[in-house]
Amino acid sequence: MTYVDAHHHLWDLARRPQAWLGPAGMSPIRRDFTLSDYAEAAAGTGIGASVLVQVLPDAEETREFLATAARPGPVGAVVGWADLTRPDLAGELDALRASPGGELLRGIRHLVQAESDPRWLARDDVRRGLRRVADAGLSYDLLVLPHQLPAAIETAHALPGLSLVLDHVAKPPIADGRLDPWAGLIRELAALPNVTCKLSGMITEARWDDWDAARLRPYAEVVLDAFGPDRLMFGSDWPVCLLAGSLPAWTDAAASLLADAGLSPAERDAVFRGTATRVYRL
């Protein structure tokens, strides 16, 4: 099986500083990560295509990512950034698509997890921007924390024509071993047909130095049961995943979780390839 990695990043600290890497715990990933680094990390995992996802709220970063995706390599789609609240968002999306590699823009993402307002997604100006994203035929990646899920649920209800992709299973408190209220909110969100979910980011929500597939299993079971294989997609979250383990270690853990769940080969293929291929039009 050829895997699709539906979520990874790149950065060049000299070109674009990353203030969020300042804390001491981030030192393992406080360096440059290039496309060749990613290809080396993914070698032997079965990953044959990938989705490059924005890191900073910076349209110039998105243009750089689109140009990177246009070159030979594994990147088949880009999830970029644009200011959802700007009145001329439609024009900005058109400009991104007109830039080199712009035909590979498949989605938009904002760092909602960093917003202090838990109902940021419910703001009128944000909803207006999300409608423009839908009108442009793009998806929207939901990067939210569990307490922001109610606003995400309301947004998915309000915008049934917008394809929403939940990143990192909404970052549940795996390190604490708690499922609720996250699990109930996930099931409520998954009941909406315009939402899919990335099986990603789990090992960095666990204890970085003490995790295994068994401790991730209860959370994987919730999203598998809620979304089903046809609305779930594998993502590495490389290089952020290096805080807790290697890309191959997470790929192996994800394969183990799917095998333990009793998924058929076709269902495993959906999670590791089919859903991302469909949603991001790879």
N, C-alpha and C positions, 0 to 999 in steps of 0.2 A: 504494500500500500504506500502511495506517495502522500505525505502529509502536507497540509496547508497550515502554516503558522499565522493565525489571524490577528496577532498583536505583538509587534516588537518595535523598538526605538533605535535611534542613532543619535549621537551628538559629538560635536567638536568644541571643546571648551575654549579654545583660543578664538574661535569664530563666534561662538554664542555661549556665554557663561551661563551656568546653571546654579542659581542661588540655592535651590532646594537641596543641593548636594553638600551644603556647608556643615551640617551636624557630623559629629565624630563617627557615628554609626554608619554613615554613608561612604566612608573612605574606600571600601572595596570597589565602588563604582565611580569614584571621583577621578576619572580619566576619560580619554577619548574612546569612542566606540564607533568603528567604521563599518561599512558594508562588508568589507573583506573579513573583519573580525567576526561579524555575524555568520558569514559563510563558513568560516573555520569552526565556530561553535556548533553550527547545525550539522556539520559533516557527520555522517553515520547515523543520524537520527531518523532519516526518511523524509525530512522536510524538503519539499521541492519548490514551493512557492510561499510567498509571505505577503502580509499587509503591514506597511510601515505607518506608524501612528504618531501624531504630533506629541511633542513634549511641552512646548512653551506656547503661551498665548501670543503668537507672533506670526503674522501672515508671511513674512520673509522666510521663516523656517519652513512653512508649507511649500513655498515656491522652490526652496532648495530640495525638499523631499521629493517633489514632483520631478525635478530634473534628475535626481538620483534614480528614481523609479524608471525613468525613460532609458537609462543605460542598461546594457545587458546585465542580468543578474536575477535573483529570485523574486524581487519585489514586483508584484502584479497589481497592487492597488495602494492608494494612500488615503488615510483618514487625516485630514488637515484641520486647521483652525481658522475661523473667521469670527469677527465680533457680531454675535447674534443681535445685539441691540442697536446696531447702526442702521439708520433709515435706508441707506443705499446698499444694503446687504446683497440684494440680487445682482447689482452691478459688480460688487466685489467677487461674488462667486463666478460670474462670467469672466472676470479678469483672471482669476486663478485658473479657470479652464482654458483660457487662451494662452497661458504661459507654457514654456517647454514642459512636456509631460503632463499637461493639464487634463488630457483625456483619461488619465489614470486616477483622477480625484473621484473617490467613491463615497466619501463621508466626511462629516464635520464632527469635531469634539471640542468641548470646553471643560476646563478643570472645575466642574461643579463641586467636587469634594472640598475645594479650597474656599468656597463661598460661605460667608458667615450666616447668611439667610437660608434656613433649611427649606424655604419655599421659593428659592430663586427660580426654579423651573416654571413656577406658576405665574411669574410676573408677566404683565401684558406685553411688554417690549420683547421679552425672551420668547414668548409664544408666537409673536408676530415673526420673529426671526426664524423660528423652527418651521413655520409655514413656508417661508421662502426656501428653506433647505429642502422641504418636501417638494415644492414646486419645481426645484431644480433637478429632481430625480435623485437626490442624494440621501443617504442614511444619516442617522445621528447616533454617535456613541455616547452612552450614558455612563459617565464616571462619577458615581455617587457613593456615599456612605449609607449604612442602614437607616439612620435617622432622616435621610433625604428621600427614601423610597416612597413615602406617601405622596410627595409632590411629583415624583416620577410616574406613579400610578395614575394620578389625575391627568398628567400631561399626555400619557399614552391614550387615555380615554378621550381627551379633548381633541387629539390629532390622530384619528384612525388612519389617515393617509400617509403618515410618516413612519418609515421603518426605523425602529429604535433597537440599538444593540447594547445590552448591559455588559459593561466591562467588569472583569474580575469578580464575578458573582456578587457584586455590591459590597465586597470587602467585609465579610462576616467576622466576628470575634473568635477566630479559630484558636488563637493562643489561650483564650479563656475557656474554651470548650463549650460556649453557650450557643444555642440554636435560635432561641426566641428572644425578641420578636422578629428577627431577620427572616426565619423560615416562613412564617405566616405572610409576611409582606412579599417575599419572593413568589409564593404561590398566587397571591393576588395579582402581582404584575404579570406573571406568566399566563394568567387566564386571558390576557389580551393578545389577539393574534398578530399584532404588528410589532411584537417584541421578540427578539432572540437574545441569546446570552453566550458570553465567552467563558469557557472553562479555563480560567487563567488567574494569575495573581494570588493563588491560594497559599503557596508555600511562604510568601512574605507576610501573610496574615497569621500564619502559625508561628511558633517559636523558631527563630532562624537557626538555632543550633540544636534543635530537638524536635524534629518532625518526621513522620513517615506516612505512608499511604493510609494506614489504619486510622490515624488521627484526622485525615482529610475526608475519609469515607462518608461520615454523616452529612457533610456539607455537599459533597458530590451527589449523594443520593437525593437530597432535596431538589437540586437543580435538574437532575436527570428525570425525576418523577414529575416535576413541575413543567419543564419545557419539552422533554422528550428529545431523542437524538436529532430529529430533523430541525430543531430550533436551538441546538447547542453546538458550539464550535471551539476547537482547541486553540489556545494562544499561549505563547511562551512568556510574554512580558520580559523578554531579554532586552537589555542587560540588567534590569531591576531584579530579576529572579536570582542573579548572582549573589545577592545579599544572603540568600538562604540555601542556594544549591546551584548546580550547573544546569544548562539547558537540557542535556541528555538525562540528568536525574529527574527533572520535572516531566519530561516526555515519557520516561519509563513509568513514573508514578501515575500519570494520567492514563496510560495504557493499562496499568494494573487496576485502576479504579473502574475502568470500563469493562474489563474482563470479569472483575468481581461482581459487577452489576448484571452479568449474564447477557450482555448485548450480543446480538448476532453480528456476523462479519459486515453485513450491510449497514447495521446501526452504528458500528464502530467507524465505518467509512464515512457516514454522515457527520459524525463529530470531528473526525480528523481531516475531512476534506470537503464533503458535499455541502454542508451548511454554509461555510465561508465562501465556497465557490459560487453558490447561488446568491448570497446576500451582497457580496462585494463584486459580483459579476467578473470573476477571474477568467 
